[in-house]
Amino acid sequence: MTKAWAWTAVLAASVTAGAAAAQEFKGAEVSAEILGYTDDSDLGETTYRGSLEFGVFDAFGIQADLAFHDSRTIDLGARTATIHVVYDALEFATVGLFYSHDEVDDEGIDGSANLYGIEAGRSFGMAGGEAYFGFLDGEGEDGQVAGIEGTYDVTRNISIIGSADLLFADTDAARLSIGGSYRFGDGGPSLFGQVGRLGLDDGVDDSAETFVTLGAKLAIGPDQGTTFGSRGLFEILSGF
Protein backbone atom coordinates (compact mmCIF):
# COMPACT_ATOMS: atom_id res chain seq x y z
CA MET A 1 0.00 0.00 0.00
CA THR A 2 1.47 3.33 -1.04
CA LYS A 3 1.51 6.44 1.11
CA ALA A 4 -1.02 8.20 -1.16
CA TRP A 5 -3.51 5.36 -0.85
CA ALA A 6 -2.96 5.10 2.91
CA TRP A 7 -3.53 8.81 3.47
CA THR A 8 -6.66 8.76 1.31
CA ALA A 9 -8.07 5.80 3.23
CA VAL A 10 -7.28 7.47 6.57
CA LEU A 11 -8.96 10.69 5.37
CA ALA A 12 -12.07 8.78 4.32
CA ALA A 13 -12.25 6.96 7.65
CA SER A 14 -11.61 10.12 9.68
CA VAL A 15 -14.20 12.21 7.86
CA THR A 16 -16.78 9.44 8.10
CA ALA A 17 -16.13 8.85 11.79
CA GLY A 18 -16.36 12.58 12.51
CA ALA A 19 -19.62 12.85 10.60
CA ALA A 20 -21.03 9.86 12.48
CA ALA A 21 -20.31 11.53 15.80
CA ALA A 22 -21.75 14.88 14.72
CA GLN A 23 -24.97 13.99 12.90
CA GLU A 24 -27.21 11.23 11.67
CA PHE A 25 -26.56 8.13 9.64
CA LYS A 26 -28.18 8.46 6.19
CA GLY A 27 -27.42 5.20 4.42
CA ALA A 28 -24.93 2.58 3.33
CA GLU A 29 -24.37 0.19 0.42
CA VAL A 30 -22.26 -2.90 -0.20
CA SER A 31 -22.05 -4.65 -3.56
CA ALA A 32 -20.09 -7.23 -5.53
CA GLU A 33 -20.09 -7.83 -9.27
CA ILE A 34 -18.39 -9.90 -11.94
CA LEU A 35 -17.60 -8.38 -15.35
CA GLY A 36 -16.60 -10.29 -18.46
CA TYR A 37 -16.01 -9.42 -22.12
CA THR A 38 -17.82 -11.45 -24.74
CA ASP A 39 -15.12 -11.02 -27.42
CA ASP A 40 -12.19 -11.91 -25.15
CA SER A 41 -12.83 -14.13 -22.17
CA ASP A 42 -9.33 -13.40 -20.81
CA LEU A 43 -10.44 -9.86 -19.92
CA GLY A 44 -12.63 -9.20 -16.92
CA GLU A 45 -12.67 -8.44 -13.23
CA THR A 46 -14.43 -8.85 -9.92
CA THR A 47 -15.35 -5.62 -8.13
CA TYR A 48 -16.29 -5.05 -4.49
CA ARG A 49 -17.72 -1.72 -3.33
CA GLY A 50 -18.77 -0.19 -0.03
CA SER A 51 -20.26 3.23 0.73
CA LEU A 52 -21.39 5.19 3.82
CA GLU A 53 -23.19 8.53 4.11
CA PHE A 54 -23.87 10.81 7.07
CA GLY A 55 -25.78 14.07 7.24
CA VAL A 56 -23.95 17.06 8.75
CA PHE A 57 -25.05 20.64 9.36
CA ASP A 58 -28.66 20.04 8.25
CA ALA A 59 -28.46 20.29 4.45
CA PHE A 60 -24.93 18.90 4.04
CA GLY A 61 -23.69 15.36 3.95
CA ILE A 62 -20.47 13.38 3.66
CA GLN A 63 -20.30 10.20 1.59
CA ALA A 64 -17.23 7.93 1.60
CA ASP A 65 -16.70 5.07 -0.90
CA LEU A 66 -14.16 2.28 -1.20
CA ALA A 67 -13.87 -0.01 -4.24
CA PHE A 68 -11.58 -2.93 -5.08
CA HIS A 69 -11.12 -4.09 -8.70
CA ASP A 70 -9.39 -7.45 -9.16
CA SER A 71 -8.54 -8.95 -12.55
CA ARG A 72 -9.56 -12.58 -12.84
CA THR A 73 -6.76 -13.60 -15.21
CA ILE A 74 -3.66 -11.47 -14.47
CA ASP A 75 -1.94 -10.24 -11.32
CA LEU A 76 -3.43 -6.77 -11.49
CA GLY A 77 -5.75 -4.98 -9.12
CA ALA A 78 -6.81 -1.45 -8.31
CA ARG A 79 -8.28 0.29 -5.29
CA THR A 80 -10.34 3.46 -5.28
CA ALA A 81 -11.22 5.75 -2.36
CA THR A 82 -13.73 8.56 -2.90
CA ILE A 83 -15.09 11.40 -0.77
CA HIS A 84 -18.29 13.27 -1.72
CA VAL A 85 -19.50 16.48 -0.11
CA VAL A 86 -23.28 16.53 -0.64
CA TYR A 87 -25.69 19.49 -0.50
CA ASP A 88 -29.40 18.68 -0.43
CA ALA A 89 -31.27 21.97 0.01
CA LEU A 90 -31.92 22.93 -3.61
CA GLU A 91 -35.33 22.35 -5.21
CA PHE A 92 -34.03 21.25 -8.60
CA ALA A 93 -31.37 18.70 -7.55
CA THR A 94 -28.99 17.33 -4.95
CA VAL A 95 -25.49 18.55 -5.79
CA GLY A 96 -22.03 17.56 -4.67
CA LEU A 97 -18.28 17.73 -5.04
CA PHE A 98 -16.17 14.59 -5.27
CA TYR A 99 -12.52 13.57 -5.06
CA SER A 100 -11.33 10.04 -5.84
CA HIS A 101 -7.92 8.38 -5.79
CA ASP A 102 -7.15 5.23 -7.83
CA GLU A 103 -4.10 3.18 -6.92
CA VAL A 104 -2.44 0.30 -8.81
CA ASP A 105 0.68 -1.23 -7.24
CA ASP A 106 0.73 -4.86 -8.34
CA GLU A 107 3.86 -6.66 -9.44
CA GLY A 108 5.43 -4.88 -12.39
CA ILE A 109 2.85 -2.08 -12.54
CA ASP A 110 2.72 0.98 -10.28
CA GLY A 111 0.52 3.98 -10.84
CA SER A 112 -2.16 6.26 -9.50
CA ALA A 113 -4.76 8.71 -10.71
CA ASN A 114 -6.93 11.38 -9.11
CA LEU A 115 -10.36 12.50 -10.22
CA TYR A 116 -12.19 15.54 -8.88
CA GLY A 117 -15.28 17.39 -9.99
CA ILE A 118 -18.95 18.17 -9.53
CA GLU A 119 -22.04 15.96 -9.54
CA ALA A 120 -25.81 16.30 -9.34
CA GLY A 121 -28.79 13.98 -9.01
CA ARG A 122 -32.57 14.09 -8.79
CA SER A 123 -35.56 11.78 -8.46
CA PHE A 124 -38.67 12.21 -10.60
CA GLY A 125 -41.26 9.92 -9.04
CA MET A 126 -40.50 6.48 -10.47
CA ALA A 127 -37.41 7.76 -12.32
CA GLY A 128 -34.10 9.12 -11.14
CA GLY A 129 -30.76 10.18 -12.51
CA GLU A 130 -27.36 11.61 -11.75
CA ALA A 131 -24.55 13.19 -13.75
CA TYR A 132 -20.98 14.23 -13.10
CA PHE A 133 -18.14 16.14 -14.71
CA GLY A 134 -14.55 16.17 -13.54
CA PHE A 135 -10.85 16.28 -14.24
CA LEU A 136 -8.26 13.51 -14.39
CA ASP A 137 -4.84 14.08 -12.83
CA GLY A 138 -2.82 10.95 -13.57
CA GLU A 139 0.82 9.97 -13.76
CA GLY A 140 1.76 11.27 -17.20
CA GLU A 141 -1.81 11.72 -18.38
CA ASP A 142 -4.41 14.42 -17.68
CA GLY A 143 -7.87 14.84 -19.06
CA GLN A 144 -11.59 15.19 -18.36
CA VAL A 145 -14.32 12.74 -17.40
CA ALA A 146 -18.09 12.95 -17.62
CA GLY A 147 -20.98 10.58 -17.08
CA ILE A 148 -24.70 10.12 -16.61
CA GLU A 149 -26.84 7.36 -15.13
CA GLY A 150 -30.60 6.91 -15.07
CA THR A 151 -33.02 4.47 -13.45
CA TYR A 152 -36.70 3.78 -13.96
CA ASP A 153 -38.83 1.68 -11.59
CA VAL A 154 -41.06 -0.58 -13.66
CA THR A 155 -42.53 -1.99 -10.43
CA ARG A 156 -41.61 -1.65 -6.75
CA ASN A 157 -39.06 -4.42 -7.22
CA ILE A 158 -37.93 -4.20 -10.87
CA SER A 159 -35.87 -1.31 -12.28
CA ILE A 160 -34.23 -0.46 -15.61
CA ILE A 161 -30.73 1.03 -15.45
CA GLY A 162 -28.75 2.87 -18.12
CA SER A 163 -25.42 4.71 -17.99
CA ALA A 164 -22.80 6.44 -20.14
CA ASP A 165 -19.27 7.50 -19.15
CA LEU A 166 -16.64 9.38 -21.18
CA LEU A 167 -12.90 9.88 -20.75
CA PHE A 168 -11.06 12.55 -22.74
CA ALA A 169 -7.30 12.10 -22.43
CA ASP A 170 -4.33 10.78 -24.44
CA THR A 171 -6.44 7.63 -24.71
CA ASP A 172 -10.13 8.44 -25.07
CA ALA A 173 -12.73 6.02 -23.73
CA ALA A 174 -16.51 5.69 -23.94
CA ARG A 175 -18.51 3.25 -21.81
CA LEU A 176 -22.23 2.62 -22.44
CA SER A 177 -24.44 0.12 -20.62
CA ILE A 178 -28.05 -0.84 -20.06
CA GLY A 179 -29.57 -3.42 -17.75
CA GLY A 180 -31.91 -4.00 -14.87
CA SER A 181 -32.20 -4.98 -11.23
CA TYR A 182 -34.57 -6.96 -9.05
CA ARG A 183 -34.98 -6.20 -5.34
CA PHE A 184 -36.26 -8.79 -2.90
CA GLY A 185 -38.97 -7.17 -0.80
CA ASP A 186 -38.88 -3.69 0.69
CA GLY A 187 -35.34 -2.86 1.72
CA GLY A 188 -33.98 -6.28 0.81
CA PRO A 189 -30.93 -7.16 -1.31
CA SER A 190 -31.06 -6.74 -5.07
CA LEU A 191 -29.58 -8.59 -8.04
CA PHE A 192 -28.53 -6.67 -11.14
CA GLY A 193 -27.18 -7.30 -14.60
CA GLN A 194 -25.98 -5.11 -17.45
CA VAL A 195 -24.71 -5.41 -20.98
CA GLY A 196 -22.57 -2.68 -22.47
CA ARG A 197 -19.80 -1.53 -24.75
CA LEU A 198 -16.40 -0.05 -23.90
CA GLY A 199 -14.47 1.72 -26.67
CA LEU A 200 -10.86 2.94 -26.54
CA ASP A 201 -9.05 5.30 -28.95
CA ASP A 202 -5.39 6.29 -28.47
CA GLY A 203 -5.20 8.32 -31.69
CA VAL A 204 -3.60 5.48 -33.64
CA ASP A 205 -5.77 2.44 -32.96
CA ASP A 206 -9.31 2.19 -31.71
CA SER A 207 -11.13 -0.84 -30.37
CA ALA A 208 -14.42 -1.71 -28.72
CA GLU A 209 -15.48 -4.66 -26.58
CA THR A 210 -18.90 -5.85 -25.42
CA PHE A 211 -19.15 -6.69 -21.73
CA VAL A 212 -21.67 -8.26 -19.36
CA THR A 213 -21.91 -7.69 -15.60
CA LEU A 214 -23.75 -9.64 -12.93
CA GLY A 215 -23.87 -8.62 -9.30
CA ALA A 216 -25.67 -8.17 -6.01
CA LYS A 217 -26.17 -5.12 -3.77
CA LEU A 218 -27.52 -4.43 -0.31
CA ALA A 219 -28.64 -0.89 0.57
CA ILE A 220 -29.65 0.05 4.12
CA GLY A 221 -30.45 3.10 6.23
CA PRO A 222 -33.14 5.81 6.23
CA ASP A 223 -32.33 6.75 2.60
CA GLN A 224 -31.95 3.13 1.49
CA GLY A 225 -28.38 3.57 0.31
CA THR A 226 -26.15 6.52 -0.52
CA THR A 227 -26.77 9.54 -2.72
CA PHE A 228 -24.18 9.19 -5.48
CA GLY A 229 -22.59 6.32 -7.36
CA SER A 230 -18.94 5.30 -7.41
CA ARG A 231 -16.39 7.55 -9.07
CA GLY A 232 -12.92 6.67 -10.30
CA LEU A 233 -10.91 5.95 -13.40
CA PHE A 234 -11.43 2.20 -13.09
CA GLU A 235 -15.19 2.68 -12.97
CA ILE A 236 -14.87 3.79 -16.61
CA LEU A 237 -12.07 1.44 -17.70
CA SER A 238 -13.76 -1.67 -16.30
CA GLY A 239 -11.87 -4.90 -16.79
CA PHE A 240 -8.59 -3.36 -18.01
Salt bridges, closest charged atoms under 4 A:
GLU24 OE2 - LYS26 NZ 3.77
GLU33 OE1 - ARG49 NH1 3.22
ASP39 OD2 - ARG197 NH1 3.85
GLU45 OE2 - HIS69 ND1 3.35
ASP65 OD2 - HIS84 NE2 2.60
GLU103 OE1 - HIS101 NE2 2.59
ASP105 OD1 - ARG79 NH2 2.91
GLU119 OE2 - HIS84 ND1 2.69
GLU119 OE1 - ARG231 NH2 2.93
GLU130 OE2 - ARG231 NH2 2.77
ASP186 OD2 - ARG156 NH2 2.95
ASP223 OD2 - LYS26 NZ 3.76
GLU235 OE1 - ARG49 NH2 2.82
GLU235 OE2 - HIS69 NE2 3.66
